[in-house]
Amino acid sequence: MNDSVAGSVPRKKTINWQKVAPYLFVLPFIISFLLFSVYPFFSAIKMSFEQVNGVANSTWIGMTNYKQLFAMTEFKAALWNVLRYTIWTLVILIPLPMFVAFIINRKGTPLTGFFKSVYFAPVLTSTVIAGLIFRYAFSSDKTGVFNQWLAAIHLGPLDWLEEAHTAMFALVIICVWRWIGVNAIYFLSGLQGISPDLYEAADMDGANGWQKFWYITIPMLKPITIYVLTISIQAGFSLFNESYVYWGSESPNNIGTTLVTLIYKTAFTDGNFGLSCAVGVMLFIIVTVVNAIQTKLMGLYDKD
């Protein structure tokens, strides 16, 4: 009797900590991601349809902010600026870092560790400090570094940061200097992942250096190239630090205005947070669409 009663008593359930532990480890990240990424994202979308008056006072105005945005000269100038800047950086910051990585990865190249450090050092430099140095280098005075170089060939001086074409050159130069090492490291990791057997087989088939580079190196670097292309597009459209150090939140004739500086100016100078959120939403849509197009064109989603 006692045995049957004891046997009918349900066993106390215990927590399987081995299964629960992984969720506990990722819980802080999930909470911070929801609080600091997901919530602000959807809150910004909501605010883009509102006229925000203070912290807790807002009025729903529908598409008014977007209509005002598309009519703004500053928005069109900012979009054109970041588009040109992104194209220029892609033209430079894809092939040049690939070439640098190829040279460093070659057998017999001396001081490879030193060159890795030299190319990567700029990214460790404060953007503000680097921007101030380049700002003085691009000074309109004759004592500016670039104007001194022009004077050596009997040209200039130029007002680098006051003209549209020279201002874009100044932006591209500082960003190429800053990010060439990072992209080179990415490509270097891809090169070191290519099996030497492929090159040995190509040598046996009589392939020359250019054929090996075109038919082996380039295709094998495709995933890295797509990744570098994606982050470069995102970085190009979200350019802020370098532009802000050069011109602040406003530049002459909007020659240095970017979408992010427009977000900053609209929110904290003009006090129009709803319109600022509309700019942010448009930036997100543009980057998402452009990256989706380029990954599709690059064949990232191909089944083969």
C-alpha positions as CSV (number, residue, x, y, z in Angstrom):
1,M,0.0,0.0,0.0
2,N,2.7,2.4,1.0
3,D,4.8,1.5,-2.1
4,S,1.9,2.2,-4.4
5,V,1.2,5.5,-2.8
6,A,4.8,6.5,-2.9
7,G,4.9,5.5,-6.6
8,S,2.0,7.7,-7.4
9,V,3.6,10.9,-6.1
10,P,4.8,12.9,-9.1
11,R,8.5,13.7,-9.3
12,K,9.6,17.2,-8.8
13,K,10.7,18.8,-12.1
14,T,14.2,20.1,-12.2
15,I,15.6,22.8,-14.5
16,N,18.0,21.5,-17.2
17,W,20.6,24.1,-16.8
18,Q,22.6,22.7,-19.7
19,K,19.8,23.7,-22.1
20,V,18.9,26.9,-20.3
21,A,22.5,28.3,-20.0
22,P,22.9,29.3,-23.7
23,Y,19.8,31.4,-23.5
24,L,21.0,33.1,-20.4
25,F,24.3,34.0,-22.0
26,V,22.6,35.6,-25.0
27,L,19.9,37.3,-23.0
28,P,21.9,40.5,-22.2
29,F,22.6,40.9,-25.9
30,I,19.0,40.3,-26.9
31,I,17.7,42.8,-24.2
32,S,20.3,45.5,-25.3
33,F,19.5,44.9,-29.0
34,L,15.8,45.3,-28.4
35,L,16.2,48.4,-26.2
36,F,18.9,50.2,-28.2
37,S,18.3,49.1,-31.8
38,V,14.9,47.7,-32.4
39,Y,12.9,50.1,-30.2
40,P,14.7,53.2,-31.5
41,F,14.3,52.0,-35.1
42,F,10.5,51.6,-34.9
43,S,10.2,54.7,-32.8
44,A,12.1,56.7,-35.5
45,I,9.7,55.4,-38.2
46,K,6.7,56.4,-36.0
47,M,8.2,59.9,-35.4
48,S,8.8,60.4,-39.1
49,F,5.0,60.7,-39.5
50,E,4.7,63.1,-36.6
51,Q,5.4,66.7,-35.6
52,V,7.4,66.3,-32.4
53,N,6.9,69.1,-29.8
54,G,9.0,68.2,-26.8
55,V,9.6,64.9,-25.2
56,A,6.0,63.6,-24.7
57,N,4.1,65.9,-27.1
58,S,3.7,64.9,-30.7
59,T,1.1,65.3,-33.4
60,W,0.4,62.9,-36.3
61,I,0.9,64.7,-39.6
62,G,1.1,61.7,-42.0
63,M,3.4,62.2,-45.0
64,T,4.0,65.9,-44.4
65,N,7.6,65.3,-43.3
66,Y,8.4,63.2,-46.4
67,K,6.8,65.8,-48.7
68,Q,8.9,68.5,-47.1
69,L,12.0,66.3,-47.3
70,F,11.7,65.6,-51.1
71,A,11.3,69.4,-51.6
72,M,14.4,70.2,-49.7
73,T,17.5,71.4,-51.7
74,E,19.7,70.2,-48.8
75,F,18.4,66.6,-49.1
76,K,19.0,66.5,-52.8
77,A,22.5,67.9,-52.4
78,A,23.3,65.5,-49.5
79,L,22.1,62.5,-51.6
80,W,24.2,63.6,-54.6
81,N,27.2,64.1,-52.4
82,V,27.1,60.7,-50.7
83,L,26.4,59.0,-54.0
84,R,29.5,60.6,-55.6
85,Y,31.5,59.9,-52.5
86,T,30.5,56.2,-52.4
87,I,31.2,55.7,-56.1
88,W,34.7,57.2,-55.7
89,T,35.5,55.2,-52.7
90,L,34.4,52.0,-54.3
91,V,36.5,52.7,-57.4
92,I,39.5,53.2,-55.1
93,L,38.9,51.1,-52.0
94,I,38.2,47.8,-53.8
95,P,41.1,47.3,-56.3
96,L,43.8,49.3,-54.4
97,P,43.5,47.3,-51.1
98,M,43.3,44.1,-53.1
99,F,46.6,45.0,-54.8
100,V,48.2,45.9,-51.5
101,A,47.1,42.6,-50.0
102,F,48.3,40.7,-53.0
103,I,51.8,42.3,-52.7
104,I,52.0,41.6,-48.9
105,N,50.9,38.0,-49.4
106,R,53.5,37.3,-52.1
107,K,56.4,35.1,-51.0
108,G,59.6,37.1,-50.7
109,T,58.0,40.4,-49.9
110,P,60.1,41.9,-47.1
111,L,58.9,43.5,-43.9
112,T,55.3,42.2,-44.3
113,G,54.5,42.6,-40.6
114,F,55.7,46.2,-40.7
115,F,53.6,47.1,-43.7
116,K,50.6,45.5,-42.2
117,S,51.0,47.8,-39.2
118,V,51.6,50.8,-41.3
119,Y,48.5,50.3,-43.4
120,F,46.3,49.4,-40.4
121,A,47.5,52.3,-38.2
122,P,45.2,55.0,-39.6
123,V,42.1,53.2,-38.5
124,L,43.4,53.4,-34.9
125,T,43.8,57.2,-35.1
126,S,41.0,59.3,-33.8
127,T,38.8,60.5,-36.6
128,V,38.6,64.0,-35.1
129,I,42.4,64.3,-34.8
130,A,42.9,62.9,-38.4
131,G,40.2,65.3,-39.7
132,L,41.8,68.3,-38.1
133,I,45.2,67.4,-39.5
134,F,43.8,67.0,-43.0
135,R,41.8,70.2,-42.6
136,Y,45.0,72.1,-42.0
137,A,46.7,70.2,-44.8
138,F,43.8,71.4,-47.1
139,S,44.0,75.0,-45.9
140,S,43.4,77.7,-48.5
141,D,46.6,79.5,-47.3
142,K,49.9,79.1,-49.2
143,T,51.3,77.3,-46.2
144,G,48.8,74.5,-46.5
145,V,50.5,71.2,-47.4
146,F,48.6,70.6,-50.6
147,N,48.9,74.2,-51.7
148,Q,52.7,73.9,-51.1
149,W,52.7,70.9,-53.4
150,L,50.9,72.8,-56.0
151,A,53.3,75.7,-55.6
152,A,56.2,73.3,-56.4
153,I,54.7,72.8,-59.8
154,H,53.7,76.4,-60.2
155,L,49.9,75.9,-59.6
156,G,47.4,77.1,-57.1
157,P,46.8,78.0,-54.4
158,L,43.3,76.4,-54.2
159,D,40.5,77.0,-51.6
160,W,40.1,73.2,-51.2
161,L,37.2,73.1,-48.8
162,E,35.2,75.9,-50.5
163,E,34.8,74.4,-54.0
164,A,32.6,71.4,-54.8
165,H,35.2,69.4,-56.8
166,T,38.1,70.0,-54.5
167,A,35.9,69.4,-51.4
168,M,35.0,65.9,-52.7
169,F,38.7,65.2,-53.4
170,A,39.5,66.2,-49.7
171,L,36.8,63.8,-48.4
172,V,37.9,60.9,-50.6
173,I,41.6,61.4,-49.7
174,I,41.0,61.2,-45.9
175,C,38.7,58.2,-46.2
176,V,41.1,56.3,-48.5
177,W,43.9,57.0,-46.1
178,R,41.8,55.8,-43.2
179,W,40.3,52.7,-44.6
180,I,42.7,51.2,-47.2
181,G,44.4,49.2,-44.4
182,V,41.2,47.7,-43.1
183,N,40.1,46.5,-46.6
184,A,43.6,45.2,-47.3
185,I,43.4,43.1,-44.1
186,Y,40.1,41.6,-45.3
187,F,41.5,40.8,-48.7
188,L,44.7,39.4,-47.1
189,S,42.6,37.0,-45.1
190,G,40.9,35.9,-48.2
191,L,44.2,35.4,-50.1
192,Q,45.6,33.3,-47.3
193,G,42.5,31.0,-47.5
194,I,43.1,30.1,-51.1
195,S,44.7,26.7,-51.5
196,P,48.2,26.7,-53.0
197,D,47.2,23.5,-54.9
198,L,45.1,25.6,-57.3
199,Y,48.1,27.7,-58.3
200,E,50.3,24.6,-58.6
201,A,47.7,23.0,-60.9
202,A,47.6,26.3,-63.0
203,D,51.4,26.2,-63.3
204,M,51.2,22.7,-64.6
205,D,48.7,23.8,-67.2
206,G,51.0,26.6,-68.3
207,A,49.0,29.6,-66.9
208,N,50.9,32.9,-66.5
209,G,50.6,35.3,-63.6
210,W,47.7,37.3,-65.0
211,Q,45.7,34.2,-65.8
212,K,46.2,32.8,-62.3
213,F,45.1,36.1,-60.8
214,W,42.0,36.5,-63.1
215,Y,40.8,32.9,-63.1
216,I,41.8,31.8,-59.5
217,T,42.4,34.8,-57.2
218,I,39.5,37.0,-58.3
219,P,36.8,34.2,-58.2
220,M,38.1,32.9,-54.8
221,L,38.0,36.4,-53.4
222,K,34.4,36.9,-54.4
223,P,32.8,36.5,-50.9
224,I,35.4,38.9,-49.4
225,T,34.8,41.4,-52.3
226,I,31.0,41.3,-51.7
227,Y,31.6,41.9,-48.0
228,V,34.0,44.8,-48.6
229,L,31.6,46.2,-51.2
230,T,28.6,46.0,-48.8
231,I,30.3,47.7,-45.8
232,S,31.8,50.3,-48.1
233,I,28.4,51.2,-49.5
234,Q,27.0,51.4,-46.0
235,A,30.0,53.5,-44.8
236,G,29.7,55.8,-47.8
237,F,26.0,56.6,-47.4
238,S,26.5,57.1,-43.6
239,L,29.5,59.4,-43.9
240,F,29.5,61.9,-41.0
241,N,32.7,62.3,-39.0
242,E,35.1,63.4,-41.7
243,S,32.5,65.8,-43.2
244,Y,31.6,67.2,-39.8
245,V,35.3,67.9,-38.9
246,Y,35.8,69.7,-42.2
247,W,32.7,71.8,-42.2
248,G,30.5,71.3,-39.1
249,S,26.8,70.8,-39.7
250,E,26.7,73.3,-42.5
251,S,29.0,73.7,-45.6
252,P,29.1,76.4,-48.2
253,N,26.5,75.6,-50.9
254,N,26.0,72.2,-49.3
255,I,29.2,70.9,-50.9
256,G,30.0,68.8,-47.8
257,T,26.5,68.0,-46.6
258,T,25.8,64.3,-46.1
259,L,22.6,62.5,-45.1
260,V,23.9,62.0,-41.6
261,T,25.0,65.6,-41.1
262,L,21.5,66.6,-42.4
263,I,20.0,64.3,-39.8
264,Y,22.1,66.0,-37.1
265,K,21.4,69.5,-38.4
266,T,17.7,69.0,-38.8
267,A,17.3,67.5,-35.3
268,F,19.7,69.5,-33.1
269,T,20.0,72.8,-35.0
270,D,16.6,73.2,-36.5
271,G,14.8,71.2,-33.7
272,N,12.6,69.3,-36.3
273,F,12.9,65.7,-35.0
274,G,10.1,64.4,-37.1
275,L,11.8,65.6,-40.3
276,S,15.2,64.3,-39.0
277,C,13.6,60.8,-38.5
278,A,12.3,61.0,-42.1
279,V,15.8,61.5,-43.4
280,G,17.0,58.6,-41.3
281,V,14.2,56.3,-42.7
282,M,15.1,57.3,-46.2
283,L,18.8,56.6,-45.5
284,F,17.9,53.1,-44.3
285,I,15.7,52.4,-47.3
286,I,18.4,53.7,-49.8
287,V,21.2,51.6,-48.2
288,T,19.0,48.5,-48.0
289,V,17.9,48.8,-51.6
290,V,21.4,49.5,-53.0
291,N,23.0,46.7,-51.0
292,A,20.2,44.3,-52.1
293,I,20.8,45.2,-55.8
294,Q,24.6,44.9,-55.6
295,T,24.5,41.5,-53.8
296,K,22.1,40.2,-56.4
297,L,24.2,41.5,-59.2
298,M,27.3,40.0,-57.6
299,G,25.6,36.6,-57.5
300,L,25.6,36.2,-53.7
301,Y,22.3,34.4,-53.8
302,D,23.2,32.1,-56.7
303,K,22.5,28.4,-55.9
304,D,25.8,27.4,-57.3
